[in-house]
């Protein structure tokens, strides 16, 4: 919580331990819980907002990682490169899948067309709270087959494709 002010984002069932989840689901927006004990320690839970489930998504990505100790020039070149790659995809010059093979820095997904695996569920499906916030914001509002403009996260730049959506 030192780095995020305690904000865990939106959570759904089975994303936290039961005592925490139980406290979370029994609070109204703005309410604070009594201290809740879990195997991780004691927690005070506050519900900041509630929304309907956004379902689950399968996504693919092209990732251009930010190199360690990158200079301002390195960062500018990286951003220019990802935007050029996006323009080539958007214009039909290259397919998303071919762009993954040609330029993604994500070695785990290159041979799968960029499709991400969810380490939480062991499937290719992601729910709220299981992706970087910037990625989640982009993909849950996309249509199946749509490709996003470049999205920046702490690890680099991503071009995302919504493979499937349910719920």
ABEGO torsion letter per residue (X at the ends): XAAAGGBAEBBBBGABBAAAAAAAAABBBGBBBBBBBBAAEBBBBBBABBBBBAEBBBBBBBBBBBBBGBBAAAAAAAAAAAAAAAAAAAAGABBAAAAAAAABABAAAAAAGGBBBBAAAGBABBBBGABBAAAAAAAAABBBGBBBBBBBBAAEBBBBBBABBBX
